[in-house]
Amino acid sequence: MRNIVIFMLFAATTGCAGPTTSAVATDNKPYNLNIGQMAVVQRRVASETLVPSRARVSGVAASITKDGIVEVCGFVSGLEFPGTYGPERAFMGVVGDNIDGLTVFALSGGLAMTPVEQLATERLCAASGMGPGSASLPSPGDI
């Protein structure tokens, strides 16, 4: 599964996704996460770091597709050895309710761990109306 996600991310960064323009055409609409959804996103993303209780989740933005799927993008920085914070890593996923009515967040491939994954995740977020260059999600340096 991870190989498929990496291939999709690679394809998005090598031009297979089409030409890049400054204006991103998307059918997605901005979406405001409620407090419960935000807490679920933060906990899930933090769980991917070395010390989840010390993770810094920032720049979280969401959009909703015409089919009602809520996509979420943002950045997380976690403690790394020897106790300093690492770089902000991009993430993307989907938040919603499961069959038991509990809010869940599924990452679309984990945290961006390499420069290629970082770029690909940021481009996928931008394609959904949430990346740098859109009004929804600031770049990590702006946070």
N, C-alpha and C positions, 0 to 999 in steps of 0.2 A: 504494500500500500504506500509506504514512504517513497519507494522508487517512482510510483505514478505521480505523486505530489511533486517530487523533485523534477521529474520530466516536465510537468505542467508549468512549474515555476521557471525552468530553463527555457521552455518555449516562449514564455511571456517576456523573457529578457533578451532573447536573440532575434527578435523581429518576426517570429512566427505569429505573433498576435496581431500583426498589422502595423500600419504606420502610426507613429506617435504624433499627436497634435497637442497644442496648448489647451484646447478646450476638449474636455472629455464628455462624450455623448453617452448618457446613461438614462435608463428609465427609472432608476432608483430615486427615492425621495428621502431627504434627511429624516431621521427618526431619533426621538429623545428616549433614551433608556430610562426606565423607572429605577428607583433606589434598589429594589430587589434584584433586577436584572444586572445593574452595575455591580452589586456585591458578588453575584454569581460569576460574572466575567472576571472580576479582580481576583477572587479566590482561585478560579481555575487557572488563570494565567500565572499567578504567583506559585501555584503548585509545581510549575515547570522549572522553578529556580532552585538553587542550592538551599537557601533558607527562606521558605515561603513567607514567614511572618515579617521579613525585612524587605520584601520585594517592593519596588516602586513602579506602579502602573500609572501611565500618563497618556495624555493625548487620545483618550478613548472617544471614538465617534461611531455612529451607527447610521445605517440607511436601511430602507425597507424596499424589497422588490415588488413588482406589480403582482406577484403571486403571494405576497405577505410574508416572505422570508426576511428576517432581521439579520443583516450582516454587521459585524463589528470589527473595527480595526483599532490599533493603538500600539503603544510601546511599553516595554517592561525592562527594567534594569534590576539585576539581582546581585547579592553579595557573591564574590568570587574569592578564590584563594589569593592573597592572605588577608581577607577581610575588607577589601575595597569593592566598590560597586563597579560592575562591568559596563560595557557599552549598552545603550538602549537598543533593544532588539524588537523589530516589528512583529506583530502577530495579526492574524485574521481568523475569524470564525463566525459561527452562527449561534444565535441565542434563541431559545424558544421553550415551550412547555412540552414535557414528555407525556406519555399516556396516563401517568399517575397525577398529572397536573403540576408537577414540580418544574421550576425553571432550571434549565441546563444550558451550558455553553460548550460547544464542540469546536476545538481548534481545527483549522483547515490544513494542518501540516506541521504543527509545532511552532516554536519560536524560530525566527530567522537566525541561523548560527554562522552563516558565511556571508561575505559581501554579495554574492549572487542571490542567495535566498533573501537577503535584506532588500535588494533592489526589486526582485520579483514580487515580494509581498507588498512593497510600497506601490508598485505599478498595478497590482491587482486591486489594492485599496482605492487607488486613484480611478481605476476603471469602474468602480462601484460608487464613485462620487465622494470618497472619503480620504483621498490621498493628498500629499503635498501638492499644492496648486489648486486644490478645491477649498471651499470655505469651511468644510467640515472638520478637517484634521490638520493640525499644525505639524510642521516637521519637528523632529526631536530638539533641534537647536532653538526653536521658538518657545519651548515649554519652560 
